[in-house]
Amino acid sequence: MTAAQVPSSGQLLYTINDVTALTRISRSTIYEHIAAGRLKVVRIGRAVRITRGELERWISDLEERGGDDIA
């Protein structure tokens, strides 16, 4: 994703690709956090989206725990 394709931090809903571009975390790691229930998603039909508030909460939780706890 180029700089022109990086999503705006003012968006309400993010795709998984948006989250990877914003956080520089791999898709597989994002999906692991979703599967573990640490990152909640909104499903609209088959589309998976993450709200801005949930993304901020998840990052804050990671900061408080001192990082990722996926084995």
C-alpha positions in Angstrom: 0.0 0.0 0.0 1.5 3.4 -1.0 1.3 6.5 1.0 -1.7 7.6 -1.1 -3.5 4.4 -0.2 -3.0 4.6 3.6 -6.5 5.1 5.1 -7.4 8.3 7.0 -7.3 7.9 10.7 -10.6 9.8 10.7 -12.5 6.9 9.1 -15.3 5.3 11.2 -14.8 1.7 9.9 -11.6 0.0 8.7 -11.0 -3.0 6.6 -8.4 -5.6 7.7 -6.1 -4.1 5.0 -6.7 -0.6 6.4 -5.7 -1.9 9.9 -2.5 -3.5 8.5 -1.6 -0.3 6.8 -2.2 1.9 9.8 -0.5 -0.4 12.4 2.1 -2.1 10.2 1.0 -5.4 11.8 0.5 -8.5 9.5 -2.9 -9.7 8.4 -2.3 -13.0 10.1 -1.6 -11.4 13.4 -4.7 -9.2 13.1 -6.8 -12.3 12.4 -5.2 -14.1 15.4 -6.3 -11.3 17.7 -9.8 -11.4 16.1 -10.0 -15.2 16.6 -8.9 -14.9 20.2 -11.5 -12.2 20.9 -9.0 -9.5 21.7 -10.0 -7.4 18.6 -13.8 -7.2 18.0 -15.2 -6.8 14.5 -18.4 -5.6 12.9 -19.8 -7.9 10.2 -21.8 -6.3 7.5 -22.9 -9.2 5.3 -19.7 -11.0 4.5 -17.6 -7.8 5.1 -15.5 -7.6 8.2 -14.8 -4.1 9.6 -13.2 -2.7 12.7 -14.4 0.5 14.3 -12.0 3.3 15.0 -12.9 3.1 18.7 -12.2 -0.6 18.8 -8.9 -0.2 17.1 -7.9 2.5 19.6 -9.0 0.3 22.5 -7.1 -2.7 21.2 -3.9 -0.7 20.8 -4.3 0.8 24.3 -4.7 -2.7 25.7 -1.5 -3.8 24.0 0.3 -0.9 25.5 -1.0 -1.7 29.0 0.0 -5.4 28.7 3.4 -4.5 27.3 2.8 -6.0 23.8 1.4 -9.0 22.0 0.7 -12.2 24.0 0.1 -14.6 21.0 2.2 -17.7 21.5 
